[in-house]
Amino acid sequence: KESALSTLAFEPPCVVETKARLFLAQELGILQIGLTLSGARQVDWPDASLGCPVEGQVYPEVVTPGFSLEFETQDQSYEVHSDREGTDLVRCIP
């Protein structure tokens, strides 16, 4: 049986995936084991908001290399954005 990771077009660094998985599990109040990485891509975010600006907040306009990771749990999918090291993480909520 192939792992889900082996079918991804792009695999983020393990440390970024691990930090994003922990971040999302804490946000959702679930166990990390329930999250499956279903997609990932490298992104150059246009500013420090990592693509998820909060209304009324000002962000430094500096290109921030990072990742967009998509996780699935049961029938829901969630997107987590990060910087290159996984030190800044944000979940975009439409």
C-alpha positions as CSV (number, residue, x, y, z in Angstrom):
1,K,0.0,0.0,0.0
2,E,1.4,3.4,-1.0
3,S,1.5,6.1,1.6
4,A,-0.5,9.3,1.0
5,L,2.7,11.2,0.8
6,S,4.1,9.2,-2.1
7,T,1.3,10.3,-4.3
8,L,1.7,14.1,-3.6
9,A,3.2,16.2,-6.4
10,F,5.2,18.1,-3.9
11,E,6.4,17.0,-0.5
12,P,7.1,19.8,2.0
13,P,10.0,19.5,4.4
14,C,9.1,17.1,7.2
15,V,9.5,19.8,9.9
16,V,7.0,22.1,8.2
17,E,4.5,19.3,7.8
18,T,4.9,18.2,11.4
19,K,4.5,21.8,12.7
20,A,1.5,22.4,10.5
21,R,-0.2,19.1,11.5
22,L,0.3,19.9,15.2
23,F,-1.0,23.5,14.7
24,L,-4.1,22.3,12.9
25,A,-4.8,19.5,15.4
26,Q,-4.6,22.1,18.3
27,E,-6.9,24.5,16.3
28,L,-9.5,21.8,15.7
29,G,-9.1,20.1,19.1
30,I,-8.4,16.7,17.6
31,L,-5.5,14.2,17.5
32,Q,-2.8,14.6,14.9
33,I,-3.3,11.0,13.8
34,G,-6.7,12.0,12.4
35,L,-5.1,14.4,9.8
36,T,-4.0,13.2,6.4
37,L,-1.8,15.5,4.2
38,S,-3.6,15.6,0.9
39,G,-1.8,18.4,-0.9
40,A,1.1,20.7,-0.7
41,R,2.7,23.4,-2.8
42,Q,5.5,26.0,-2.5
43,V,4.2,29.6,-2.4
44,D,5.8,33.0,-2.3
45,W,3.4,34.9,-0.1
46,P,3.2,38.6,-1.1
47,D,3.4,39.8,2.6
48,A,3.8,38.6,6.1
49,S,0.1,37.6,6.3
50,L,0.9,34.3,4.6
51,G,-2.1,34.8,2.3
52,C,-4.6,35.1,5.2
53,P,-4.8,38.8,6.1
54,V,-6.8,39.8,9.1
55,E,-9.0,42.8,8.4
56,G,-7.6,46.0,9.9
57,Q,-4.1,44.6,10.5
58,V,-1.1,45.9,8.6
59,Y,1.6,43.5,7.3
60,P,5.1,44.2,6.1
61,E,5.1,44.0,2.3
62,V,8.0,41.5,2.0
63,V,7.9,38.4,-0.1
64,T,7.7,35.5,2.3
65,P,8.6,32.1,0.8
66,G,6.6,29.3,2.3
67,F,4.0,26.5,1.8
68,S,0.3,25.9,1.5
69,L,-0.6,22.5,3.0
70,E,-4.0,20.8,2.7
71,F,-5.0,18.3,5.3
72,E,-8.1,16.1,5.4
73,T,-10.0,14.6,8.3
74,Q,-13.1,12.5,7.7
75,D,-15.0,14.5,5.1
76,Q,-13.5,17.9,5.8
77,S,-10.4,19.6,4.3
78,Y,-8.4,22.4,5.9
79,E,-5.6,24.6,4.5
80,V,-2.6,25.7,6.6
81,H,-0.2,28.3,5.3
82,S,3.4,28.6,6.6
83,D,6.7,30.3,6.1
84,R,9.6,28.3,4.8
85,E,10.7,27.1,8.3
86,G,7.2,26.4,9.6
87,T,7.7,29.0,12.4
88,D,4.7,31.1,11.3
89,L,1.5,29.2,10.6
90,V,-2.0,30.4,9.9
91,R,-5.3,28.7,8.9
92,C,-7.3,30.6,6.4
93,I,-11.0,30.6,7.3
94,P,-13.3,31.8,4.5
